[in-house]
Amino acid sequence: MSAANEPIEISVPEVKALRDASADFLFIDCREPNEYEIAAIEGAQLLPMSTLAERVGELAGNEDRRVVIHCHKGGRSLRVANWLREQGFTRAQSMAGGIDQWATDVEPGMARY
């Protein structure tokens, strides 16, 4: 599938498969630090939505790379994915269901809130 046709959302099982296959993608957690302290997905980089506009430069060089963003349930990450696409990150995708769905489907022992 070409980058222009990649859906804006990606499912938890798809993200797990990418991670398990050591696929090349940038995994971003756009929740706030206090949420990250409760639960975090290994390999996801914390980049809160509240600081994204001033920190987007940290993502420079990843414009052509798949970028998967997650939040608590999927709302914030969808907004972030759309915003990143407007900034030139054409392969940005939101993980549908967020870390809450991840805790249900992938890591049942993970803390939930």
N, C-alpha and C positions, 0 to 999 in steps of 0.2 A: 504494500500500500504506500503510495507516495505521501510525503509529508503534508501536502496540501489537503489530502483526503483523510488524514488521521482524525478520528473523532475527538471531540473536546473532552470526553470522559473515557476513562479506562477502568475496568473492573478490578476488584481486589485480587481475584484469581490470576488475572493477566499480569498484574504488578508482581505478584508472588512468583509467577513463572519467569518473568524477566529477571528478577533478583536471583532465583535459583539457578538460572542459566548464566549468571554473571554477565548479563547483557550490558551494553554501554548506554547508560542513561543517568541523568542527574535526578536525584530523589530529594525533594524539598518538603519540609514540614513548615507550613505557614501559620501554625498556631503560636500562641504567646508562650514565653518562657515558663510561666506557672503551669500551663497545661502540659508542656514538654516534661516537666519534673514528675508529673503523675504517671505518664506513660509515653514511650517513644518507640519508634520502629527502628531497629538497627539499620544503619546505613543512610538514614534520612538526615539531611542537613537542616538545622533550624534556621529559618529565615522568615521571621514573623511578618504577616501581612502589614502590620502597622509600621514597619520599617522598610518595606520593600522598595518604595519609590526612591528613598535615599541610598539604598544598598544595591540596587539593580546592577550597578557597575561590577559588583562581585561576580556576576554571572557572565560577564563579557567573555567571548570566545566559545560560548555554548549555544549560540544562536541556531546552529544547524543540528544540534543534538536533541534527542528526546529528553524532555524535562517533565517529570511526573511530580505533581504537587498534591499533598494531602493536608487535611485539617481534621476537625473533630468528626463531622458528619458529611462533608462534601460541599457545603455552600460557599465558604470562604475560598476554598481551593478552586472552585469553578470560576469565581470572580478573578482570582489571581491568574489562572490559566488564560482566561480571555484577555486580561491586561497584558500578560507577557506576550501573547500572540501579537497584540498591537505594537509591542516594543520590538518585534522582529524575531521572537522565539516561536517560530511557526509550528514547532512540534510539541508545544506545551500541552499537557493534558492533566485533568483533575481526576484523582482517584475517587470514584463514586463510592459513597458510604463512609469515607474517611477512616480514621483510626478506630472508630467504633465498630465498623464492619470488619476491619482487619482483626480486631480482638475477638470477634465472633467466629470468623472463618479460618483464621490462620493461627492466632496465639490466644487460645481460650483462657489461659491463666493471666493474661495481661490485665492490669488495672483499668477499670472503665469509670467514666464520670458522666 
